[in-house]
Amino acid sequence: MPDFNENVWAPWRMEYIRSLGEEAGEVGCFLCHDWEHPEEDANTHVLWRGPHVLVVMNRFPYTNGHLLIAPREHVGGLSGLDDEVLLELTTSTRDAVSVLEATFSPQGFNVGYNIGRCAGAGLPDHIHAHVVPRWGGDTNYMAVLGGVRVIPDGLDATYRLLAAKAEELGLRPPSQSD
């Protein structure tokens, strides 16, 4: 073991951590807020809605196109969801991967849940899946040395591309078009 410890700094996380308090103070759970206000889908980057699930862009993405898939129900774990909701959560995750593949041609994906705060859940009371597109070389020392992550496109531009592809694939009804 070395005589010293090295720290890996992630200062961009502080913006996210601070936003949790801000969002909680303003609207409560942002996923519940997004569900209750479909007229704001373009502003909140909701790509599409199913009967029980919505697909939304992560406001603090790890990579371009990072999506969240969340049930309408405000529950903290998978065991609180019935089979119909779990099925839609899974098929919406599959469909999100398809939209990202068709739009950005990623070379891989990280897909998963962070259940509980100690597991990394920034919103531990509302279960949601993360779909993170990955490309060879997208993990590098830019974040560590430069204190930044390189996200090659803005949220609004990415939203327009993904929403158009979701509509083309029949996942987003034309009535949800922006």
C-alpha positions in Angstrom: 0.0 0.0 0.0 1.4 3.4 -0.9 2.4 5.9 1.8 -0.1 8.3 0.4 -3.6 8.4 -0.9 -4.6 9.9 -4.1 -7.9 11.7 -4.5 -10.0 11.6 -7.6 -12.0 14.8 -7.8 -15.4 15.0 -9.4 -16.5 18.6 -8.9 -19.3 18.4 -11.4 -21.2 16.2 -8.9 -21.7 19.2 -6.6 -24.0 20.8 -9.1 -26.1 17.7 -9.1 -26.0 17.3 -5.3 -27.1 21.0 -4.9 -29.9 20.5 -7.4 -31.5 17.7 -5.4 -32.3 20.2 -2.6 -33.4 22.8 -5.1 -35.7 20.4 -7.0 -37.1 19.0 -3.8 -37.9 22.5 -2.5 -39.5 23.6 -5.8 -41.4 20.7 -7.1 -40.8 17.6 -4.9 -39.8 14.6 -6.9 -38.8 15.7 -10.4 -40.0 12.4 -11.9 -43.4 12.9 -10.4 -43.4 16.5 -11.6 -42.5 15.5 -15.1 -45.3 12.9 -15.1 -47.9 15.3 -13.9 -47.0 18.0 -16.5 -46.9 16.6 -20.0 -47.3 20.1 -21.5 -43.7 20.7 -20.3 -42.2 17.6 -22.0 -39.9 19.6 -24.2 -38.6 21.7 -21.3 -38.2 18.7 -19.0 -36.8 16.5 -21.8 -39.4 13.7 -21.5 -39.0 11.7 -24.6 -42.1 9.6 -24.4 -44.7 8.2 -22.0 -46.4 4.8 -21.7 -49.4 4.0 -19.6 -47.1 3.4 -16.5 -43.6 4.6 -17.4 -41.9 7.7 -18.8 -38.6 8.0 -20.5 -36.7 11.2 -19.8 -33.2 12.5 -20.4 -30.9 12.8 -17.4 -30.3 16.4 -16.6 -26.8 15.6 -15.3 -25.7 13.0 -17.9 -22.5 10.9 -17.7 -22.5 10.7 -21.5 -24.5 12.2 -24.3 -28.0 10.6 -24.5 -28.0 9.3 -20.8 -31.7 8.4 -20.2 -33.8 7.6 -17.2 -36.8 5.2 -17.3 -39.2 5.7 -14.4 -42.5 4.3 -13.4 -45.4 6.7 -12.7 -45.6 5.3 -9.2 -43.5 7.0 -6.6 -41.9 3.9 -5.0 -38.3 3.4 -4.0 -37.7 -0.2 -5.1 -38.6 -2.8 -7.6 -40.6 -4.9 -5.1 -43.2 -2.0 -4.8 -44.1 -2.4 -8.5 -46.6 -4.8 -9.9 -45.8 -7.1 -12.9 -47.5 -4.9 -15.5 -45.4 -1.9 -14.5 -42.2 -4.0 -14.3 -42.9 -5.3 -17.8 -43.4 -1.8 -19.2 -40.2 -0.6 -17.3 -38.2 -3.4 -19.0 -39.7 -2.9 -22.5 -39.2 0.9 -22.3 -35.6 0.3 -21.3 -35.2 -2.0 -24.4 -36.8 0.7 -26.5 -34.6 3.4 -25.1 -31.6 1.4 -26.1 -33.0 1.0 -29.6 -33.6 4.8 -29.9 -30.0 5.5 -28.8 -28.6 2.9 -31.2 -30.5 4.3 -34.1 -29.6 7.9 -33.2 -26.0 7.8 -32.0 -24.6 4.3 -32.8 -23.0 3.7 -29.4 -20.6 0.8 -29.1 -22.2 -0.4 -25.8 -24.4 0.5 -22.9 -24.5 0.6 -19.1 -28.1 -0.2 -18.0 -29.1 -0.5 -14.4 -30.7 0.7 -11.2 -29.2 2.4 -8.1 -31.4 1.3 -5.3 -30.9 3.1 -2.1 -28.7 6.2 -1.4 -25.6 4.1 -0.4 -25.8 2.4 -3.8 -25.6 5.8 -5.6 -29.3 6.6 -5.9 -29.6 10.4 -6.1 -33.4 10.0 -5.9 -33.8 7.0 -3.6 -37.5 7.2 -3.2 -38.4 6.9 -6.9 -37.0 3.9 -8.6 -35.7 4.5 -12.1 -33.4 2.7 -14.6 -30.4 4.4 -16.2 -29.5 3.8 -19.8 -26.0 5.2 -20.5 -24.7 4.9 -24.1 -20.9 4.2 -24.2 -18.2 4.6 -26.9 -14.7 3.3 -27.0 -12.5 5.9 -25.3 -15.3 7.8 -23.6 -13.7 7.2 -20.2 -10.5 9.2 -20.0 -8.7 11.5 -17.7 -10.4 14.7 -18.9 -12.7 14.6 -16.0 -10.0 13.9 -13.5 -7.3 16.3 -14.8 -9.5 19.0 -16.3 -12.4 18.8 -13.8 -14.9 18.5 -16.7 -16.8 15.9 -18.6 -17.0 16.2 -22.3 -20.7 15.9 -23.4 -20.6 16.6 -27.2 -24.1 18.1 -27.6 -26.5 20.2 -25.6 -29.5 18.7 -23.9 -32.0 20.5 -26.1 -30.3 19.4 -29.3 -30.0 15.8 -28.1 -33.6 15.9 -27.0 -34.8 16.9 -30.5 -32.8 14.1 -32.1 -34.0 11.5 -29.7 -37.6 12.6 -29.8 -37.6 12.5 -33.6 -36.2 9.0 -33.6 -38.6 7.9 -30.9 -41.5 9.2 -33.0 -40.0 7.5 -36.2 -39.8 4.2 -34.3 -43.4 4.6 -33.1 -42.6 5.0 -29.4 -43.7 8.6 -29.2 -47.1 9.5 -30.6 -47.2 12.4 -33.0 -49.5 14.2 -30.4 -46.4 14.4 -28.1 -44.4 16.1 -30.8 -42.8 19.4 -29.9 
